[in-house]
Amino acid sequence: MKNIRHLGLVVKDMNKALIFYRDLLGLKIQGITEEKGFFINQILSKDNVILKTIKLSANDNNTRIELIQYISNELIFNKKNKLDNHGFTHIALTVEDLDNLFFKLKKEGVFFTCNPLLSPNKKLKVTFCKDFEGNYLELIQEL
């Protein structure tokens, strides 16, 4: 394997997702696409799919979060809102100033599991929060 290319996050409300990931967390838009037609129908094994995808990254690096909204299909969202569920449970993001970001997000009504805590080895400051759709993010500041 060469690298981890991206993480796809299907969202109900693209505008709310952009407010969280772009405006509050500071990720930068790297591209916006609309996908439809034979290829996307085949690869997803669905009919008449129309997707809007917004690619975001930090500092123009190669690893991206892709926010995906199904325009054409009604989706059933069965959210796993627990950190101890099986499967993927969260996205971990390295941030520069966790205390500042914590207060900024808290002011916007973002849910946190706890205040930022110092790791036992004292090399990290860490907390978990939820985006506006209930997905967990681990926010980490390297000290």
N, C-alpha and C positions, 0 to 999 in steps of 0.2 A: 504494500500500500504506500502511496506517495504522501497523502495528506487527508485531512478531513475537509471536504469542500464546502459544505453548508449544512445548516439545520433548517428544515422546512416546518413552519408553524402555521397551521390552518387557523384562520381567525373568522369570527362572525362579523366583526365591524372593523374594516380597514382603517377608518378615520381614527377610532379610539386606539387601535394598535399603533398607528403612526404617532399619535400624541405621546404614547408611552415610550416606544422604542427610539423614535427620532427626537422628539422635543424634550422629553424628560431625561432619557439616558444618553442622548447625544450621538447615537449611531447615525451614520451618513448614508444617504440613498446612493446606491451604485448603479441602479437600473430599475426600470419599470417595464413589465411585459404583459401582454394579454395573449393567452394561449387558447387556441380552439382548432378543431379540425381532426383529421384522421390520426395524426401522431399522438396527440394528447388523449384522444378517445381510446386508442389501442393500449397505450402504456398504462392508463388508469383502469382499463377494462370497464369503461362506462360510455354511455351515449350522450352526444350533444353537450359535451363539457366546455365551459368557458371559464378560464381562471384568470384572475389578475394577480400578478406576483410583483412584489417590491423587494428588491435585494438591498440589504443593509449591512454595513460593516463598520468597524472602528478603525480609524486611522488608515483607511484605504488598503487594508490588508486583504489577503485572499480568503480567509474564513468568513462566511456570511451567515446571517439569519435571513431566510426568505419568508416574508409574510405572504400567505397565500389565501385568497378569498375566492370561493366558488361562486361565480356570478349566476351560473345556469342551474345549479342543482340545489335543492333543499337538503341541508345536511342535518343529521341528528347528532347533537353534541353530547357525548357521554363523558364528561370530564372526570379525570382522576385527580382529585384535589388533595391528595395525601402524599407526603414525601416518602412514606414507607410502602407504597404500592409496588407491584412487580412492573418491570419495564422501565422506560425512560421516565424520570420524575422531574427533572429540572434542567435549566441552562445555567452554567456558571460563567460569570462575566468578571473580568479584572477591571477595577476602577481606580482612579487616581486618589480621590478624596472621599472615602466612604462616609465620614461623618457629615460632610456638607451634602452629599447626595441623599443620605438618609433623611435629613431635615427637609430638603427640597421635595422628595417624594412623599414624605409623611404629610406635608402641608397640602399636597394634592389628593390626599385621601388613600394613598397606597397602603395596603395591609403588610405588616412585617411580623415575623414570628418572634422577634426580639430586637432589642437595640444592638448595634454592632458590638461584637465581642472579640477580645484578643484571643488568638489561638493558644493552646498550651505551650507551644514552642516560641511564642511571642514574635513570630515572623509574619503573621497575617491578622487582619481584622476582617470579620466575617458576619454576615447576616443573610437571612432569606426574606424575600418579599413575593407578592403575587402581582402579575400584570393585571390589566383591567378585565381580562377574561378568565382569570383564575389560574394561570400557568405560573409555576414557581420559578424564581430566579435566585441563584446564589450570587451575592455581590461580595467580591473579595478585594481587599486592598493589600498589596504586598508592602511590608514595612522594611 
